[in-house]
Amino acid sequence: MLPRLVLRMRRAVRRLQRDGEDLSLSGAENSARWRAMLSEIHERDRALERRLSEAERALNRLDLN
């Protein structure tokens, strides 16, 4: 499981990296970029949770008993 997570993180970093941009492991800019990337990931998760809860409510309204 961990190797897949590492690969996903590497891909995410590469996707968010601008061409020719240096990805040093220190500094305020790097910290801000990581926070922005994590915020984007969390926003995707929240959107997914909203869609799933909407689908669940729609299924409950059908009352298939």
C-alpha positions in Angstrom: 0.0 0.0 0.0 2.7 2.5 0.9 4.6 2.2 -2.4 1.3 3.1 -4.3 0.8 6.1 -2.0 4.4 7.2 -2.7 3.8 6.9 -6.4 0.5 8.8 -6.2 2.2 11.6 -4.3 5.1 11.8 -6.8 2.6 12.0 -9.7 0.6 14.7 -7.9 3.8 16.7 -7.3 4.8 16.3 -10.9 1.4 17.3 -12.2 1.3 20.4 -10.0 4.9 21.4 -10.8 5.5 24.1 -13.3 8.0 23.5 -16.1 11.5 24.2 -14.9 10.4 24.9 -11.3 12.8 23.9 -8.5 11.2 21.7 -5.9 13.5 22.3 -2.9 12.5 20.7 0.3 12.6 23.9 2.4 11.2 27.4 2.4 7.9 29.2 2.8 7.0 28.9 -0.9 7.4 25.1 -0.8 5.3 24.9 2.3 2.6 27.1 0.7 2.6 24.9 -2.4 2.2 21.7 -0.3 -0.7 23.3 1.7 -2.4 24.3 -1.6 -2.0 20.8 -3.0 -3.3 19.1 0.2 -6.2 21.6 0.2 -7.1 20.6 -3.4 -7.0 17.0 -2.5 -9.3 17.6 0.5 -11.6 19.6 -1.6 -11.9 16.7 -4.0 -12.7 14.4 -1.1 -15.4 16.8 0.2 -17.0 17.0 -3.3 -17.0 13.2 -3.5 -18.6 12.9 -0.1 -21.3 15.5 -1.1 -22.1 13.5 -4.2 -22.3 10.3 -2.3 -24.6 11.7 0.3 -26.8 13.2 -2.4 -27.0 9.8 -4.1 -27.8 8.1 -0.8 -30.6 10.6 -0.1 -32.0 10.0 -3.6 -31.9 6.2 -3.0 -33.6 6.6 0.3 -36.4 8.7 -1.3 -37.1 5.8 -3.7 -38.1 3.6 -0.7 -37.4 0.3 -2.4 -38.8 -1.8 0.4 
